[in-house]
Amino acid sequence: MSPSSPWAGAVEIAADGARLEGELRIPDRARGLVLFSHGSGSSRHSPRNRRVAELLQHAGFGTLLFDLLTRDEERSERFTGHLRFDIPLLASRLENATRWAMADARTASFPLGYFGASTGAAAALIAAAVPDLAIHAVVSRGGRPDLAADALERVRAPTLLIVGGADDAVIPLNQSAYARLRTTKRLELVRGATHLFEEPGALERVAMLATRWFQHYLIFA
């Protein structure tokens, strides 16, 4: 399929014996693909990530939203919460999805980026540190990049950390992770926004910052 051909539909990704459900959207004349790594207790149906994905699509980027957990795992997770902070598992699932995108005819030609939220941001940074995945840009929204631990120093993809200006608990965690990153980086505080960016205009600000980052580091990759 030509990169200029629009496509949208459900996909299924194999991940070490699990089957992960996803939604792939490729707008006309797409110039890159952004994989979403959602946060704890969330899924591909997250209204916040879907809104950001929609705005990225309007800007000419393909998007892949997918579940990091299977349906059975999600049902169990609601009661136990045992998987939402299993960062190595989430990163492994994201790596599998990335390899799927690198091999699929619809997406193989695109430069790749990650958009991570909450614990999904840590998974994105760990996967971005895998040398042969060739991730060109990472954006974190209200993320926990500190949970990426030793992978932070190995990330080579330009990384944008976006945090709510009123998210007092998460700001220092991002500042600490930012100091450890050894790549092109930027930390943006969205004035007045709390952790979920529910304030009027806050999510649109996130999408605008992410779009600009991906336009610079994916299009010119």
C-alpha positions as CSV (number, residue, x, y, z in Angstrom):
1,M,0.0,0.0,0.0
2,S,1.3,3.5,-0.8
3,P,2.0,5.7,2.2
4,S,-0.4,8.3,0.6
5,S,-3.3,5.9,0.7
6,P,-5.7,6.4,3.6
7,W,-6.6,3.4,5.7
8,A,-8.5,2.9,9.0
9,G,-9.5,-0.3,10.8
10,A,-9.0,-2.8,13.5
11,V,-5.8,-4.7,13.8
12,E,-4.5,-7.6,16.0
13,I,-1.0,-7.8,17.2
14,A,0.8,-10.9,18.4
15,A,2.9,-10.4,21.6
16,D,4.6,-13.4,23.1
17,G,1.4,-15.6,23.1
18,A,-1.0,-12.7,23.7
19,R,-3.2,-11.1,21.1
20,L,-3.5,-7.3,21.5
21,E,-6.4,-5.4,19.9
22,G,-5.7,-2.1,18.2
23,E,-7.0,0.5,15.8
24,L,-4.8,1.8,13.0
25,R,-5.6,5.0,11.1
26,I,-3.5,6.3,8.2
27,P,-4.6,9.6,6.8
28,D,-4.0,10.6,3.2
29,R,-0.4,11.4,2.5
30,A,0.7,10.4,6.0
31,R,4.3,11.3,6.9
32,G,4.9,9.2,9.9
33,L,3.3,6.8,12.4
34,V,2.7,7.5,16.1
35,L,2.2,4.5,18.4
36,F,0.3,5.3,21.6
37,S,1.3,3.7,24.9
38,H,-1.5,4.3,27.3
39,G,-1.3,4.6,31.1
40,S,-2.3,2.5,34.0
41,G,-5.9,1.4,34.0
42,S,-6.5,2.8,30.5
43,S,-6.9,1.3,27.0
44,R,-7.1,2.2,23.4
45,H,-10.5,3.7,24.2
46,S,-9.0,6.5,26.3
47,P,-10.9,9.6,25.3
48,R,-7.8,11.8,26.0
49,N,-5.5,9.7,23.8
50,R,-8.1,9.4,21.1
51,R,-8.5,13.2,21.0
52,V,-4.8,13.7,20.7
53,A,-4.7,10.9,18.0
54,E,-7.4,12.7,16.1
55,L,-5.5,15.9,16.0
56,L,-2.3,14.2,15.0
57,Q,-4.3,12.6,12.1
58,H,-5.4,16.0,11.0
59,A,-1.8,17.0,11.0
60,G,-0.9,14.2,8.6
61,F,0.3,11.4,11.0
62,G,-0.9,7.8,11.1
63,T,-1.8,6.6,14.6
64,L,-1.9,3.2,16.2
65,L,-3.9,2.9,19.4
66,F,-3.8,-0.5,20.9
67,D,-4.4,-2.3,24.2
68,L,-1.2,-3.2,26.1
69,L,-3.2,-5.8,28.0
70,T,-5.5,-8.6,26.7
71,R,-9.2,-8.5,27.6
72,D,-8.6,-11.2,30.3
73,E,-5.7,-9.3,31.8
74,E,-7.8,-6.1,31.8
75,R,-10.6,-7.8,33.7
76,S,-8.2,-9.1,36.3
77,E,-6.4,-5.8,36.5
78,R,-9.6,-4.0,37.5
79,F,-9.6,-6.0,40.8
80,T,-5.9,-6.5,41.5
81,G,-4.0,-3.6,39.9
82,H,-1.1,-6.0,39.6
83,L,-0.2,-5.2,35.9
84,R,-0.5,-1.4,35.7
85,F,3.0,-0.9,37.2
86,D,4.6,-3.9,35.5
87,I,6.7,-1.6,33.3
88,P,8.8,-4.3,31.7
89,L,5.7,-6.1,30.5
90,L,4.2,-3.0,29.1
91,A,7.5,-2.1,27.4
92,S,7.7,-5.6,25.9
93,R,4.2,-5.3,24.5
94,L,5.0,-1.9,23.0
95,E,8.1,-3.4,21.5
96,N,6.0,-6.2,19.9
97,A,3.6,-3.6,18.5
98,T,6.5,-1.6,17.1
99,R,8.0,-4.7,15.3
100,W,4.5,-5.4,13.9
101,A,4.3,-1.8,12.5
102,M,7.9,-2.2,11.1
103,A,6.8,-5.4,9.2
104,D,3.3,-4.5,8.1
105,A,3.0,-3.3,4.5
106,R,0.7,-0.4,5.5
107,T,3.2,1.1,7.9
108,A,6.7,-0.3,7.2
109,S,7.8,2.8,5.3
110,F,6.9,5.3,8.0
111,P,9.3,6.8,10.5
112,L,8.0,5.9,14.0
113,G,7.3,7.9,17.2
114,Y,5.8,7.1,20.6
115,F,3.1,9.0,22.5
116,G,3.1,7.8,26.1
117,A,0.8,8.7,29.0
118,S,1.3,7.9,32.7
119,T,3.1,4.6,33.2
120,G,2.8,4.1,29.4
121,A,5.4,6.9,29.1
122,A,8.0,4.8,31.0
123,A,7.2,1.8,28.7
124,A,7.7,4.1,25.7
125,L,11.1,5.3,26.9
126,I,12.3,1.7,27.6
127,A,11.2,0.6,24.1
128,A,12.8,3.7,22.6
129,A,16.1,2.6,24.1
130,V,16.0,-0.7,22.1
131,P,18.7,0.0,19.4
132,D,17.1,-1.7,16.4
133,L,13.6,-0.2,16.8
134,A,14.8,3.2,15.4
135,I,12.3,5.4,17.2
136,H,12.6,8.9,16.0
137,A,10.6,10.9,18.7
138,V,9.0,10.3,22.0
139,V,6.3,12.5,23.7
140,S,5.1,11.9,27.2
141,R,1.8,13.4,28.6
142,G,1.5,13.5,32.3
143,G,3.9,10.6,32.3
144,R,6.1,8.7,34.8
145,P,9.4,8.7,32.9
146,D,11.1,8.1,36.2
147,L,9.9,4.5,36.0
148,A,12.0,3.9,32.9
149,A,15.0,3.7,35.4
150,D,18.3,2.9,33.7
151,A,16.8,3.1,30.2
152,L,16.7,6.9,30.4
153,E,20.4,7.3,29.7
154,R,20.1,5.0,26.7
155,V,17.3,6.8,24.9
156,R,18.5,8.5,21.7
157,A,15.1,9.6,20.3
158,P,14.3,13.3,20.9
159,T,12.0,13.4,23.9
160,L,9.3,15.9,24.9
161,L,7.9,15.7,28.5
162,I,4.6,17.5,28.9
163,V,3.3,17.9,32.4
164,G,0.3,19.8,33.9
165,G,1.5,23.0,35.6
166,A,-0.7,22.1,38.5
167,D,0.3,18.5,38.7
168,D,2.5,19.0,41.7
169,A,3.2,15.3,42.4
170,V,4.4,14.5,38.9
171,I,6.4,17.6,38.0
172,P,9.4,16.7,40.2
173,L,9.4,13.1,38.8
174,N,9.6,14.5,35.3
175,Q,12.3,17.0,36.3
176,S,14.4,14.2,37.7
177,A,13.9,12.1,34.6
178,Y,14.6,15.1,32.3
179,A,18.0,15.6,34.0
180,R,19.0,12.0,33.3
181,L,18.1,12.0,29.6
182,R,21.1,12.3,27.3
183,T,19.3,13.1,24.1
184,T,17.6,16.2,22.6
185,K,14.9,17.0,25.1
186,R,12.4,19.5,26.3
187,L,10.1,19.8,29.4
188,E,6.9,21.7,28.9
189,L,4.5,22.7,31.7
190,V,0.9,23.4,30.6
191,R,-0.2,26.3,32.8
192,G,-3.2,25.5,35.1
193,A,-3.5,21.9,33.9
194,T,-3.9,19.0,36.3
195,H,-2.8,15.4,35.8
196,L,-5.5,14.4,33.3
197,F,-5.5,17.7,31.4
198,E,-9.3,18.1,31.8
199,E,-9.2,21.9,31.9
200,P,-10.6,23.8,28.9
201,G,-7.9,23.9,26.1
202,A,-5.4,21.9,28.1
203,L,-5.5,18.7,25.9
204,E,-5.5,20.8,22.7
205,R,-2.3,22.4,24.0
206,V,-0.8,18.9,24.5
207,A,-1.8,17.9,21.0
208,M,-0.3,21.1,19.6
209,L,3.0,20.6,21.4
210,A,3.1,16.9,20.3
211,T,2.3,17.8,16.7
212,R,5.1,20.3,16.5
213,W,7.6,17.8,18.1
214,F,6.6,15.0,15.6
215,Q,6.6,17.4,12.7
216,H,10.2,18.3,13.4
217,Y,11.6,14.9,14.4
218,L,9.5,12.5,12.3
219,I,9.1,14.4,9.1
220,F,12.8,15.2,8.9
221,A,13.9,11.9,10.3
